[in-house]
Amino acid sequence: MPSRLLLLVSLGLACALVAGCARFPVGFERAIVVPSPNHNARRPNFVILHDTTSSNAEHALRTLTNPAREVSSHYLIGRDGTLYQLVDEERRAWHAGKSYWGGNTDLNSASIGIELDNTGAEPYSEAQMTVLLDVLKGVKERYRIPTNNFLGHGDVAPGRKVDPSRLFPWERLAKEGYGLWCHQQAVLPIPDSFDSLMALQDIGYDTSNPAAALAAFRRHFLANDSEGDVSDAERRLMQCLVIEKRKPPAS
Ligand SMILES: [Zn+2]
């Protein structure tokens, strides 16, 4: 009998002799349980930011805790900087919905969701930003979330969501180490073969609706909601972001 099979059989027999040999709560009935100590909780790898689009935090809290609404987030930050936690970080909150980023198709399973108490048409208060930066620091350190993986709901659900609004200070966040940004635009000529849709895809966007992906890019990286054809300046910015994204993470 091969030694590995022998080991499994003896472990199985030992298990059968011990009363109440525990099964994992979720798994296959026919599996022989051989617990390994080498594991920990699954960890989030993204942070998704939202606007509540409510006029106050109390209203948003009612929505985010109403079973009938089936929406939630891990955190809500009030305009005055009050921090509310609604879901344990190790649990899957329901904030992103149908979503996509760089091949990931279920951002809820892989992210921390943070709601900002904001109507979507007003600046973000300093008190709120200070607390947000504090929360981002905590989760980034706790889960070693890559710098590029701090995103907006509108980034992962283009055409369906537009939050946070163009007023959100992504540049400030990027300077603090949260989120992809073009820190130094190289003066490189744009190659004739440059394909802006391909670039948006390389950045991470779902490009199945090209206009929506472009709008999401403009909102996040140019703080505008303009429409129209892609300009040369935008192509240069896309190229810069693709280059930034390919850089190995700083250790
Ligand atoms: Zn949202």
Residues whose N, C-alpha, C, O or C-beta is under 5 A from the ligand:
A	BS01	ZN	H50 D51 H95 H153 D163
